[in-house]
């Protein structure tokens, strides 16, 4: 988390830095700050809270200078306060950092022995203090930065700016992403290419352990061993104008509404033949693998969990799903017949990336299902399957989730085909069902008004339970996650059949229970569990189709009627009421929907 940006430019740096930070605010919004070199002197401005506060502060206290660095923070070490905001400065150095310096306490002890004491609670300030101490020992800025970086343990993307040096910035990366942008007599730095979208689309990504010395004339790159290296400069396709709400109140509602279109694009991209052949059929030997391991975090891991049902039921291929933060340290055996799939919207999630690195070289192949194709996860994978959701700005993942499901559905179909697990007739039916998904998602968006009515009442509760069976069980988990992250209502998802093994003790007349009950093979079983809740006074919000509602909707608190669609792909369609319920409940409660408290969109620390 945290976003960093830097410029050695021809124009005033402050507005450029703020524009870059605006594109990076999805990484954290606890505080923001910038530092510039103005007439040879370092100066900085910082403000607590969102970027708008920094902007206001800069109106009253402008900051001149054409060289600068900026930061938007997601607090790890030290509370969200102005003092803890970046850039951190010590003597002749200012620094911005994304990551965690794990040995900062040891470094503080070393600095204390030289009577250098911290002014903040952060790990990052230690980097500035150490670099300034190296300067005081007579090292040049470049040597001081190099010596400092050599002593750091943990994860970092760092940018250093120096007093008296208007044409020098030093950046380094280990564990956190960093991109250098090329302009005409100007150079830029950003946590990702999107941050630099309005400045340049000529990008060089730092590789793990790299350090770069940047001046307006260009950048020199050095690898982890200190050897000069050449890093590829490429033109990336990022749209500077795409960060726009298009008339919606929130990015989240825009992104929910976009799903019929983006899903249609994704499904067309993969089902139209050529791309499926090039990207999947010719790249992946799904008949040769004996199991699939899918690894991800949060909502992306729940997409994997839904897909597990598909791979196992349609393709007869065993699937293990793991959350990356556990997988990476468990040392699970991965054989040459294991296909590993890493799913990530951002492509930068630190735990998912580490899990991928663990599997590289062990698994038959490493496949990335990502939204950001310029991301670290994409760049380090053997096969990249883009989900084509377009920029997702709302912190709560919506369209990326359904597009991840669409890509995983195509993969499950391909696995079934290659393994001869289904007849041609069944495959054709599944394929034509998948083509229908975007229009069914459009129909499902028609539940919006009914869900607003439910949300107005749900918002008055402190807790909620979500139930589902089969592939709708992970969707119950996703519904609960979505609700808690943006409305702050405590919510839990359970497999409907698991309820009586403990959670049913929570049911009373105050407990709303959302039941995902499409009229499918599991319907009667799910309805039995629903009756058990109703018998104990629980308030049922039943989400089903016309047939399901007519059979079992009586006496429920609310009923949401979904389009009729008995298919393996039904969880994609049923994602919509999960998203709308969370969205409208959050709006009702007046929370910050797009930037909920304590969260960040890209989780680049473990
Ligand atoms: C929840 C949400 C998160 C992300 C998770 C993984 O709405 O968005 O749970 O799914 O942080 O992020 P990515 O997909 O970028 O790896």
Boltz pocket constraint, residues with backbone or C-beta under 6 A from the ligand:
constraints:
  - pocket:
      binder: B
      contacts: [[A, 297], [A, 298], [A, 299], [A, 300], [A, 301], [A, 343], [A, 344], [A, 345], [A, 346], [A, 347], [A, 348], [A, 349], [A, 352], [A, 395], [A, 396], [A, 397], [A, 398], [A, 481], [A, 482], [A, 485], [A, 600], [A, 601], [A, 602], [A, 603]]
      max_distance: 6.0
